[in-house]
Amino acid sequence: MKTVPILFTFDQSLLMPAGVCLTSLLESADADTFYDIFILHGPGCDFSALDVLKERFGNFRMTVREVSGEFVGAYEVRGIPETAYYRLLSPELISQYDKLLYSDVDVIIREDLSKYYELDLGNNYFAAVDNCSRLRPAVQDYISTLGIDWRNNYYYSGNLVINSALIRRDHMIDKFRELGKNAYDQQDMDIINIACNQRFLPLGPVFCLSVQLYSLIVNRRAEMDAIYGHQELDDALDHGIVHFNGVKPWKGACMNMDIWWTVYRRSQFFDEAFCQRFWDGQMTLLERLPLLKRVKMVLRYPIDRKKFKK
């Protein structure tokens, strides 16, 4: 049996999508994978609703821990709370492991993650996925304001392999805390990219298929093929970790929302009344849109990706 420690950080408002994310994690596990799940959260949370997972799955244990006072006053933007910073503390708070996986909860996991935990991180603080700023001029401008050369990589923080032992050894958490006082628009993501100075093991988009990377794969396939290779991108589309780092599929229409709703409907967190209200609201919204706009929305949705097969 392979034990894989994995961290999530969220508050009460994300309890339902966290349950769906955890369902996808446990459903996708190999028969010999056991997940040691850690949840770090702020005060006033009750996560007892997650106990229903034990009725269906036996391949995990879960440790829930309140964290308070560590990033009080840290910059918050776009409704992302203080808990976003807790991943930066994990090498101290989960000191029994020298390496750790991290995932946001606005994701659907579609494969076993043990191979990522087994990666040799060498002298890198994290393994993560580049946001492909080389193809995104507007992002290049923002990264430059951070004092980072955009021609190097800038990494997503929504899915990470954390080299906890090295971070502890080099006292990196002190740097994270100090940078947390600044008003960075991308919060923890900016912090790790500034503090770690390119000491990341690059992974392909299969480990974090963000909204932006999905769009680049679909609309600029030849350029993305040149960067990652055709098979890597096919793997990302077929079984990559889908990260909804934009509109959330439980709040509104977005790309790949069908993937989230499929897992939600078969999870123990499915609520028929919520489902009916959501889809009734979406249909009402569509009915209010002019016909031309509805046609444009349909045309924006990618044609079956089989057309990309070589």
Buried (B, 14 or more C-beta within 10 A) or exposed (E): EBEBBBBBBBBEEBBBBBBBBBBBBBBBBBEEBBBBBBBBBBEEBEBEBBEBBEEEBEBBEBEBEEBEEBBEEBBBEEEBBBBBBBBBBBBEBBEEBBBBBBBBBBBBBBBBBBEBBEBEBEEBBBBBBBBBBBBBEEBBEBBEEBEBEBEBBBBBBBBBBBBBBBBBEBEBBEBBBEBBEEEBEBBBBBBBBBBBEBBBBBBBBBBBBBBBBBBBBBEBBEBBBEBBEBEBBBBBBEBBBBBBBBBBBBEEBBBBBEBBBEBBEEBBBBEEEEBEEBEEEEEEEEEEEEEEEEEEEEEEEBEEBEEBEE
